[in-house]
Amino acid sequence: MFQNVRLTLAWLHTWFGLVFGFVLMAVFFFGSLSVFDREIDRWARPETRIAPQPMPSFDTLLAPLLAGIEPDPEYLEEARRRVTQPLPDRLKVIEWGAYQTHRDPVLRLYARFEVPHSTEEDDSVSGVVTIDPRDGRILSDERLNIGSEFFYPMHYSLHLDWMRLGIWIVGFAAMTMLVALVSGVVMHRKIFREFFTFRPRKALQRSTLALHNMTGVVALPFHFLWSLSGLIIFAGIYFPVGDTMLERAAEAQDRVYWQETGLDEFPSGVPGGIGAVDAMVAAAQARWAERGAPGEVGFLTVTHVGQSNAYVSVYRDSADRVATGEGLHFAAATGRLIHEDPPYSAIATVEGFLTGMHLQQFEHWTLRWLIFVAGLVSCVCIATGFVFFVEKRKHRHAKLGATGARWADTLAIATVTGMVVATLAILVANRLLPEALPGRDAWEEGAFWAAWAFALAHAAARSAAVTRARTSPAWAEQCWAIAVLAALAVGLNAATTGGHLLRTIPRGYWPVAGMDLVLLATAIVAVAIARRLQRVGSIGNAAFDARADHA
């Protein structure tokens, strides 16, 4: 098909990068925001702007709250469609859990309930509440945790939940990312020399290609590690060998696990109570301290609630390490230590490290910022690839009367600047919508999707310039919109919550101060890019007109 391997790889790099670049742009952008998802939550939910707290008393505070959790109505309605008999008025609770991290000032509690007479094996539904750990006050579920509940799922599922379609699309895009990385390195044989030849004041096509090469080199290890670790995290979905080819082996391994640990896989059917969980937590913390690794509880579960063989699992938070830690499991009734998870095997250690690096639950702010910047550099790499693709073809397409470059440019604008416009729109909506508005979270999500759709329509309406080999004015116009929305979000935060920079910086409350500073930096960068695009566009258009007049 091609004269040599290098040309073949160039074709792969170009078209795989174009087609799946639209998905990868969303993955890397919202993945970058997810690095600070808990901080975005603090900005979006002023009632959670408190100092992080240790896990409160289970016996006096958490147990009554867990007992009061009800199944989520939406999950319950779905469960009614997969049972052979009507569901009872109250479902039997089978598990309780409490979760927090060093970045979570609030505490999430959940309860899991058994669904009897289900057509699915081991069917269950759950209910979740968020509380203020200082006094147990339940926070409203009408407020959206924009960072952890919207941006974070967006980067791996695209919010396409039917048949896990989004996860499959993102997984395939990650595979093509690895192909694009290899083909890009082979194509640019002098890639490291090109890294030092970035000339931003050259023609747009040349400077864009140079920036594309430079950002690809700078973030090359990041591209590879995050694409690979993302695939590893969802490997059980992409290759469910434990449920197919190796089903019997997986079942045998499970039986060995339950036998070796002394834990019971199934409830005993005999009623039983729960003893002093706080004493079990204290015992776990003492054991961690003996090992030279003192810490707070990050995750606590009670399995087989209300049964004689119930057990409590206590896990240390992962603030001081990359991989999540092992747990200690106690008999719920007596507090006797049943099992302590052994250290990971070599394979599990590697997997845990890759997963931990991707999820970033550790407390290392320098590394967290480096990961955030690397993610944005990846976005720049993809965006400049889009621009170079259009710039290289628009003159030829203009002569032939073709529209391919126009529509590629339209999608690129909607994906790059339009996505940022939509992100800022949901933040502005978060500050503008009334606190007591019913379905407030749905309105916020609606603002995001409406803004993104408007950005796509705007890009399409302004793209006619590309058919005349000009630069679409939508690029600069949407950059101006980004600048206005980012500054507006900062102003609205100050006006509606009083949490402006003159208050948050002196108090050292960086989750909110950091958000405002990043938004202001976004506005400044957007203005600079908009002015640069308008200047380059006017020069390029004038040159094209001169060539046309000469012809």
C-alpha positions as CSV (number, residue, x, y, z in Angstrom):
1,M,0.0,0.0,0.0
2,F,2.9,2.4,0.8
3,Q,6.5,2.5,-0.3
4,N,8.0,1.9,3.1
5,V,7.2,1.3,6.7
6,R,7.6,4.9,7.7
7,L,4.9,6.0,5.3
8,T,2.6,3.3,6.6
9,L,3.2,4.4,10.1
10,A,2.6,8.1,9.1
11,W,-0.8,7.1,7.7
12,L,-1.6,5.2,10.9
13,H,-0.5,8.1,13.1
14,T,-2.5,10.6,11.1
15,W,-5.8,8.9,10.8
16,F,-5.8,7.0,14.1
17,G,-4.8,10.2,15.8
18,L,-7.6,12.2,14.0
19,V,-10.4,9.7,14.5
20,F,-9.7,8.8,18.1
21,G,-8.1,12.1,19.1
22,F,-11.6,13.5,19.7
23,V,-12.1,10.8,22.4
24,L,-8.5,11.1,23.8
25,M,-8.9,14.8,24.1
26,A,-11.8,14.3,26.5
27,V,-10.0,11.5,28.3
28,F,-6.9,13.6,29.0
29,F,-8.7,16.8,29.7
30,F,-11.1,15.4,32.2
31,G,-8.5,13.1,33.5
32,S,-6.3,16.1,34.3
33,L,-9.2,17.8,36.1
34,S,-9.8,14.5,38.0
35,V,-6.3,14.9,39.6
36,F,-8.0,17.6,41.7
37,D,-11.6,16.2,41.7
38,R,-12.0,16.5,45.5
39,E,-10.8,20.1,45.4
40,I,-13.3,20.9,42.6
41,D,-16.0,19.4,44.8
42,R,-15.0,21.8,47.6
43,W,-15.3,24.8,45.2
44,A,-18.7,23.6,43.9
45,R,-20.2,22.7,47.3
46,P,-19.6,25.5,49.8
47,E,-21.1,23.6,52.7
48,T,-18.2,21.1,52.4
49,R,-15.5,23.7,52.8
50,I,-14.2,22.4,56.1
51,A,-10.9,21.0,57.3
52,P,-10.3,17.2,56.6
53,Q,-11.4,15.1,59.6
54,P,-10.3,11.7,60.8
55,M,-12.9,8.9,60.6
56,P,-15.4,9.6,63.4
57,S,-16.6,7.1,66.0
58,F,-18.4,4.2,64.4
59,D,-20.2,3.1,67.5
60,T,-21.7,6.5,68.4
61,L,-22.0,8.3,65.1
62,L,-21.7,6.1,62.0
63,A,-23.7,3.0,63.1
64,P,-27.1,4.9,63.5
65,L,-26.6,6.7,60.2
66,L,-25.7,3.5,58.3
67,A,-28.8,1.8,59.8
68,G,-30.9,4.6,58.3
69,I,-29.7,4.5,54.8
70,E,-32.3,3.4,52.2
71,P,-31.7,2.0,48.7
72,D,-31.4,4.5,46.0
73,P,-34.8,4.8,44.3
74,E,-33.4,4.7,40.8
75,Y,-31.5,1.5,41.6
76,L,-34.6,0.1,43.3
77,E,-36.7,0.7,40.2
78,E,-34.2,-1.0,38.0
79,A,-34.1,-4.0,40.4
80,R,-37.9,-4.4,40.2
81,R,-37.5,-5.2,36.5
82,R,-35.2,-8.1,37.0
83,V,-37.0,-10.0,39.8
84,T,-39.5,-12.9,39.5
85,Q,-41.6,-11.8,42.5
86,P,-42.5,-8.4,44.0
87,L,-39.8,-6.9,46.2
88,P,-40.5,-6.7,50.0
89,D,-41.1,-3.4,51.6
90,R,-37.7,-3.5,53.3
91,L,-34.6,-5.2,51.7
92,K,-32.1,-7.0,53.9
93,V,-28.9,-5.1,54.3
94,I,-25.8,-7.1,53.6
95,E,-22.9,-4.6,53.8
96,W,-22.1,-1.3,55.3
97,G,-19.1,0.9,54.4
98,A,-17.5,4.3,55.1
99,Y,-14.9,5.9,52.9
100,Q,-12.7,9.0,52.9
101,T,-9.2,10.2,51.9
102,H,-6.8,12.8,53.2
103,R,-8.4,15.2,50.7
104,D,-12.0,14.5,51.8
105,P,-13.4,16.7,54.5
106,V,-16.7,14.9,54.1
107,L,-17.4,11.2,54.7
108,R,-19.3,8.9,52.3
109,L,-21.4,6.1,53.8
110,Y,-23.0,3.4,51.8
111,A,-25.2,0.4,52.5
112,R,-25.7,-2.6,50.1
113,F,-29.0,-4.5,50.1
114,E,-29.8,-8.0,48.8
115,V,-32.3,-8.3,45.9
116,P,-34.3,-11.5,46.5
117,H,-35.8,-13.6,43.6
118,S,-33.5,-11.9,41.1
119,T,-32.7,-13.3,37.6
120,E,-29.1,-12.2,38.2
121,E,-26.7,-14.0,40.5
122,D,-25.7,-12.2,43.8
123,D,-27.9,-9.2,42.9
124,S,-27.9,-6.2,45.1
125,V,-28.7,-2.5,45.2
126,S,-27.1,0.3,47.3
127,G,-27.7,3.6,48.9
128,V,-25.2,6.3,49.6
129,V,-25.2,9.4,51.8
130,T,-22.6,12.1,52.4
131,I,-22.1,13.5,55.9
132,D,-20.3,16.1,57.8
133,P,-18.0,14.0,59.9
134,R,-17.9,16.6,62.7
135,D,-21.6,16.2,63.7
136,G,-23.0,13.5,61.3
137,R,-25.2,16.1,59.4
138,I,-26.4,14.5,56.2
139,L,-25.6,16.7,53.2
140,S,-28.1,17.2,50.4
141,D,-28.0,14.8,47.5
142,E,-29.4,17.5,45.2
143,R,-25.9,19.0,45.0
144,L,-23.6,17.6,42.3
145,N,-20.0,16.8,43.2
146,I,-18.8,18.2,39.9
147,G,-15.3,16.9,40.3
148,S,-15.7,13.3,41.6
149,E,-19.2,12.6,40.2
150,F,-19.1,14.3,36.7
151,F,-15.5,15.1,35.6
152,Y,-14.0,11.9,36.9
153,P,-16.4,9.4,35.3
154,M,-16.3,11.5,32.1
155,H,-12.6,10.7,31.6
156,Y,-13.1,6.9,31.5
157,S,-16.8,6.4,30.5
158,L,-17.8,9.5,28.6
159,H,-21.1,9.1,30.6
160,L,-22.1,6.5,28.1
161,D,-23.2,3.9,30.6
162,W,-25.4,1.6,28.3
163,M,-23.6,-1.7,28.0
164,R,-20.5,0.1,29.3
165,L,-20.2,1.6,25.8
166,G,-18.1,4.5,27.0
167,I,-15.6,2.3,28.8
168,W,-15.1,0.3,25.6
169,I,-14.7,3.4,23.4
170,V,-12.1,4.8,25.8
171,G,-10.3,1.5,26.0
172,F,-10.1,1.2,22.2
173,A,-8.9,4.8,22.1
174,A,-6.2,4.0,24.6
175,M,-5.0,1.2,22.4
176,T,-4.8,3.5,19.4
177,M,-2.9,6.0,21.6
178,L,-0.2,3.4,22.1
179,V,-0.1,2.8,18.3
180,A,0.1,6.6,17.7
181,L,3.0,6.9,20.2
182,V,5.1,4.2,18.5
183,S,4.3,5.4,15.0
184,G,5.0,9.0,16.0
185,V,8.5,8.1,17.4
186,V,9.3,6.1,14.2
187,M,8.1,8.8,11.9
188,H,10.1,11.5,13.6
189,R,13.5,9.9,13.6
190,K,15.1,13.2,14.7
191,I,12.4,13.8,17.3
192,F,14.8,14.8,20.1
193,R,16.5,17.3,17.9
194,E,13.1,18.7,16.9
195,F,12.4,19.2,20.5
196,F,14.9,22.0,20.6
197,T,13.8,23.7,17.4
198,F,10.4,25.0,18.5
199,R,9.8,28.3,16.6
200,P,6.5,29.8,17.8
201,R,6.7,32.8,15.5
202,K,6.9,30.8,12.3
203,A,3.9,30.2,10.1
204,L,1.0,28.5,11.8
205,Q,1.4,25.2,10.2
206,R,5.1,25.0,11.0
207,S,4.9,26.3,14.5
208,T,1.9,24.0,15.2
209,L,3.8,20.9,14.0
210,A,6.8,21.9,16.1
211,L,4.6,22.3,19.2
212,H,3.0,19.0,18.5
213,N,6.4,17.3,18.3
214,M,7.7,19.0,21.4
215,T,4.7,18.2,23.6
216,G,4.7,14.7,22.4
217,V,8.3,14.3,23.5
218,V,7.9,16.0,26.8
219,A,5.0,13.9,27.9
220,L,6.0,10.7,26.2
221,P,6.5,8.7,29.4
222,F,3.2,10.1,30.7
223,H,1.3,9.2,27.5
224,F,2.5,5.6,27.7
225,L,2.1,5.0,31.4
226,W,-1.3,6.5,31.7
227,S,-2.7,4.7,28.6
228,L,-1.2,1.4,29.8
229,S,-2.4,1.8,33.4
230,G,-5.9,2.8,32.3
231,L,-6.1,-0.4,30.3
232,I,-4.9,-2.4,33.2
233,I,-7.5,-1.0,35.6
234,F,-10.3,-2.1,33.2
235,A,-8.6,-5.3,32.1
236,G,-11.3,-7.4,33.8
237,I,-14.0,-5.7,31.6
238,Y,-12.1,-6.0,28.4
239,F,-10.9,-9.5,29.0
240,P,-13.3,-11.2,31.5
241,V,-11.5,-14.5,31.5
242,G,-12.5,-15.1,35.1
243,D,-16.1,-15.3,33.9
244,T,-15.4,-17.2,30.7
245,M,-12.4,-19.4,29.9
246,L,-11.0,-19.5,33.4
247,E,-14.3,-19.5,35.3
248,R,-13.7,-22.8,37.0
249,A,-10.1,-21.8,37.9
250,A,-11.4,-18.5,39.3
251,E,-14.0,-20.3,41.4
252,A,-11.4,-22.7,42.8
253,Q,-9.1,-19.8,43.6
254,D,-12.0,-18.0,45.4
255,R,-12.6,-21.2,47.5
256,V,-9.0,-21.3,48.5
257,Y,-9.1,-17.6,49.5
258,W,-12.1,-18.1,51.8
259,Q,-10.5,-21.2,53.3
260,E,-7.1,-19.6,53.9
261,T,-8.5,-16.3,55.3
262,G,-11.1,-17.8,57.6
263,L,-13.6,-15.3,56.3
264,D,-17.1,-16.5,55.2
265,E,-18.2,-15.9,51.7
266,F,-21.9,-16.3,52.5
267,P,-24.0,-15.2,55.5
268,S,-24.6,-17.8,58.1
269,G,-28.4,-17.3,58.3
270,V,-28.1,-17.0,62.1
271,P,-28.8,-13.5,63.6
272,G,-25.9,-11.9,65.3
273,G,-24.8,-8.5,66.6
274,I,-21.9,-6.1,66.2
275,G,-19.5,-5.4,69.1
276,A,-17.3,-2.3,69.7
277,V,-16.0,-1.4,66.2
278,D,-14.1,1.6,67.6
279,A,-12.0,-0.9,69.6
280,M,-11.3,-2.8,66.4
281,V,-10.2,0.4,64.7
282,A,-7.9,1.2,67.6
283,A,-6.4,-2.3,67.4
284,A,-5.8,-1.8,63.7
285,Q,-4.1,1.6,64.2
286,A,-1.9,0.1,67.0
287,R,-0.9,-2.7,64.6
288,W,0.0,-0.2,61.9
289,A,2.0,1.8,64.4
290,E,4.0,-1.3,65.4
291,R,5.0,-1.7,61.8
292,G,6.2,1.9,61.7
293,A,3.4,3.1,59.5
294,P,0.8,4.9,61.7
295,G,-2.1,6.4,59.9
296,E,-5.8,7.1,59.8
297,V,-8.6,4.8,58.6
298,G,-9.5,5.4,55.0
299,F,-12.0,2.6,54.4
300,L,-14.1,0.5,56.7
301,T,-16.7,-2.1,55.9
302,V,-19.0,-4.4,57.8
303,T,-19.9,-7.6,55.7
304,H,-22.9,-9.9,56.5
305,V,-24.5,-7.2,58.6
306,G,-26.8,-8.7,61.2
307,Q,-25.4,-12.2,60.9
308,S,-23.4,-14.3,63.4
309,N,-20.5,-14.5,61.0
310,A,-20.3,-10.8,60.2
311,Y,-16.8,-9.3,60.0
312,V,-15.4,-5.8,60.0
313,S,-12.6,-4.9,57.6
314,V,-10.4,-1.9,58.3
315,Y,-8.0,-0.3,55.7
316,R,-5.4,2.4,56.3
317,D,-5.7,5.4,54.1
318,S,-3.2,5.6,51.2
319,A,-1.8,9.1,51.9
320,D,1.8,7.9,52.2
321,R,2.0,5.3,49.4
322,V,1.1,4.8,45.8
323,A,-0.6,1.4,46.0
324,T,-3.6,0.9,48.3
325,G,-2.9,-0.9,51.6
326,E,-3.8,-4.3,53.0
327,G,-6.7,-4.7,55.4
328,L,-7.3,-6.2,58.8
329,H,-10.5,-8.3,59.3
330,F,-12.1,-8.7,62.7
331,A,-15.1,-10.8,63.9
332,A,-17.9,-8.3,64.3
333,A,-19.3,-9.8,67.4
334,T,-16.2,-10.3,69.4
335,G,-13.5,-8.1,67.8
336,R,-11.2,-11.1,67.3
337,L,-8.6,-10.6,64.5
338,I,-9.5,-13.2,61.9
339,H,-7.1,-12.4,59.1
340,E,-4.5,-9.8,58.1
341,D,-3.9,-9.4,54.4
342,P,-0.4,-10.5,53.5
343,P,2.0,-8.3,51.5
344,Y,1.3,-8.2,47.8
345,S,3.1,-10.6,45.4
346,A,5.5,-9.2,42.8
347,I,2.8,-9.2,40.1
348,A,0.2,-7.7,42.4
349,T,2.7,-5.0,43.5
350,V,3.3,-3.9,39.9
351,E,-0.4,-3.8,39.2
352,G,-1.0,-2.0,42.5
353,F,1.6,0.6,41.7
354,L,0.3,1.3,38.2
355,T,-3.3,1.5,39.5
356,G,-2.2,3.7,42.3
357,M,-0.3,6.1,40.1
358,H,-3.3,6.4,37.8
359,L,-5.8,7.0,40.7
360,Q,-3.4,9.2,42.7
361,Q,-4.8,8.8,46.2
362,F,-1.4,9.5,47.7
363,E,-0.4,12.8,49.4
364,H,2.3,14.3,47.2
365,W,1.3,17.7,45.9
366,T,4.3,18.2,43.7
367,L,3.8,15.0,41.9
368,R,0.0,15.7,41.7
369,W,0.7,19.0,40.0
370,L,3.2,17.4,37.6
371,I,0.6,14.8,36.6
372,F,-1.9,17.6,36.1
373,V,0.4,19.6,33.9
374,A,1.4,16.5,32.0
375,G,-2.2,15.8,31.3
376,L,-2.7,19.3,29.9
377,V,0.5,18.9,27.8
378,S,-1.1,15.8,26.3
379,C,-4.2,17.9,25.5
380,V,-1.9,20.5,23.7
381,C,-0.3,17.6,21.8
382,I,-3.7,16.4,20.5
383,A,-5.0,19.9,19.8
384,T,-2.0,20.9,17.8
385,G,-2.3,17.6,15.9
386,F,-5.9,18.7,14.9
387,V,-4.7,22.1,13.8
388,F,-1.8,20.8,11.8
389,F,-4.1,18.3,10.0
390,V,-6.4,21.1,8.9
391,E,-3.6,23.6,8.1
392,K,-1.9,21.1,5.9
393,R,-5.0,20.3,3.8
394,K,-7.2,23.4,3.8
395,H,-5.5,25.1,0.8
396,R,-5.7,22.0,-1.3
397,H,-9.3,21.4,-0.3
398,A,-10.2,25.0,-1.1
399,K,-8.8,24.6,-4.6
400,L,-10.7,21.3,-5.1
401,G,-13.9,22.6,-3.5
402,A,-13.7,19.8,-0.9
403,T,-15.2,20.2,2.6
404,G,-13.2,17.6,4.6
405,A,-10.9,20.2,6.2
406,R,-13.9,22.3,7.1
407,W,-15.6,19.6,9.1
408,A,-12.4,18.4,10.6
409,D,-11.8,21.9,11.8
410,T,-15.4,22.2,13.2
411,L,-15.0,19.0,15.2
412,A,-11.6,20.1,16.4
413,I,-12.9,23.5,17.7
414,A,-15.8,21.8,19.4
415,T,-13.5,19.2,21.0
416,V,-10.7,21.6,22.1
417,T,-12.2,25.0,23.0
418,G,-15.8,23.8,23.1
419,M,-15.0,21.3,25.8
420,V,-13.4,24.0,27.9
421,V,-16.4,26.3,27.3
422,A,-18.7,23.5,28.5
423,T,-16.6,22.9,31.6
424,L,-16.7,26.5,32.6
425,A,-20.4,26.7,31.9
426,I,-21.2,24.0,34.5
427,L,-19.1,25.9,37.0
428,V,-20.9,29.1,36.3
429,A,-24.3,27.3,36.5
430,N,-23.2,25.9,39.8
431,R,-22.8,29.4,41.2
432,L,-25.9,30.8,39.6
433,L,-28.6,28.2,40.2
434,P,-30.8,28.6,43.3
435,E,-29.7,26.4,46.2
436,A,-33.2,25.0,46.7
437,L,-33.9,24.3,43.0
438,P,-35.4,20.8,42.6
439,G,-33.2,18.6,40.5
440,R,-30.3,21.1,40.7
441,D,-27.7,18.5,39.8
442,A,-29.6,17.7,36.5
443,W,-29.7,21.4,35.7
444,E,-26.0,21.7,36.2
445,E,-25.3,18.7,33.9
446,G,-27.8,20.2,31.4
447,A,-25.8,23.5,31.3
448,F,-22.6,21.5,30.4
449,W,-24.2,19.6,27.5
450,A,-26.1,22.6,26.2
451,A,-22.9,24.7,26.2
452,W,-21.0,22.0,24.4
453,A,-23.7,21.7,21.8
454,F,-23.8,25.4,21.3
455,A,-20.0,25.4,20.9
456,L,-20.3,22.8,18.2
457,A,-23.1,24.7,16.4
458,H,-21.0,27.9,16.6
459,A,-18.0,26.2,15.2
460,A,-20.0,24.8,12.3
461,A,-21.6,28.2,11.6
462,R,-18.2,29.9,11.5
463,S,-16.4,27.2,9.6
464,A,-17.1,28.5,6.1
465,A,-13.8,30.4,6.2
466,V,-11.9,27.1,6.1
467,T,-13.4,26.4,2.6
468,R,-11.6,29.6,1.5
469,A,-8.3,28.5,3.0
470,R,-8.7,30.9,5.9
471,T,-8.5,30.3,9.7
472,S,-11.9,29.8,11.3
473,P,-12.7,32.8,13.5
474,A,-14.5,30.4,15.9
475,W,-11.1,29.5,17.4
476,A,-10.5,33.0,18.7
477,E,-14.1,33.7,19.5
478,Q,-14.4,30.6,21.7
479,C,-11.1,31.5,23.4
480,W,-12.7,34.9,24.3
481,A,-15.7,33.0,25.7
482,I,-13.4,30.9,27.8
483,A,-11.7,34.0,29.2
484,V,-15.1,35.6,30.1
485,L,-16.6,32.4,31.6
486,A,-13.4,31.7,33.7
487,A,-13.3,35.2,35.1
488,L,-17.1,35.1,35.7
489,A,-16.8,31.8,37.7
490,V,-14.2,33.4,40.0
491,G,-16.4,36.5,40.5
492,L,-19.6,34.5,41.1
493,N,-17.7,32.3,43.7
494,A,-16.7,35.5,45.6
495,A,-20.2,37.0,45.3
496,T,-22.2,33.9,46.3
497,T,-20.0,32.3,49.0
498,G,-17.6,35.1,50.1
499,G,-14.7,32.7,49.5
500,H,-12.6,35.1,47.4
501,L,-8.8,35.0,47.2
502,L,-8.3,37.7,49.8
503,R,-10.0,35.4,52.3
504,T,-9.0,31.9,51.1
505,I,-5.2,32.5,50.6
506,P,-4.6,34.1,54.1
507,R,-6.5,31.2,55.6
508,G,-4.5,28.6,53.5
509,Y,-7.7,27.0,52.2
510,W,-6.1,25.9,48.9
511,P,-8.9,23.8,47.5
512,V,-10.9,26.9,46.8
513,A,-8.0,29.3,46.3
514,G,-6.3,26.9,43.9
515,M,-9.5,26.6,41.8
516,D,-9.8,30.4,41.6
517,L,-6.2,30.9,40.7
518,V,-6.4,28.2,38.0
519,L,-9.5,29.8,36.6
520,L,-7.8,33.2,36.5
521,A,-4.8,31.7,34.8
522,T,-7.1,30.0,32.3
523,A,-8.6,33.4,31.5
524,I,-5.2,35.0,31.0
525,V,-4.0,32.2,28.7
526,A,-7.2,32.2,26.7
527,V,-6.9,36.0,26.1
528,A,-3.3,35.5,24.9
529,I,-4.2,32.6,22.6
530,A,-7.2,34.5,21.2
531,R,-5.0,37.6,20.4
532,R,-2.4,35.3,18.9
533,L,-5.0,33.5,16.7
534,Q,-6.5,36.7,15.5
535,R,-3.1,38.1,14.6
536,V,-1.9,34.9,12.8
537,G,-5.3,34.6,11.1
538,S,-5.3,38.1,9.8
539,I,-1.7,37.7,8.5
540,G,-2.5,34.4,6.8
541,N,-5.7,35.7,5.3
542,A,-3.9,38.7,3.9
543,A,-1.3,36.5,2.4
544,F,-3.9,34.3,0.8
545,D,-5.7,37.3,-0.6
546,A,-2.5,38.6,-2.1
547,R,-1.8,35.2,-3.8
548,A,-5.3,35.2,-5.1
549,D,-5.0,38.7,-6.5
550,H,-1.7,37.9,-8.1
551,A,-3.1,34.7,-9.7
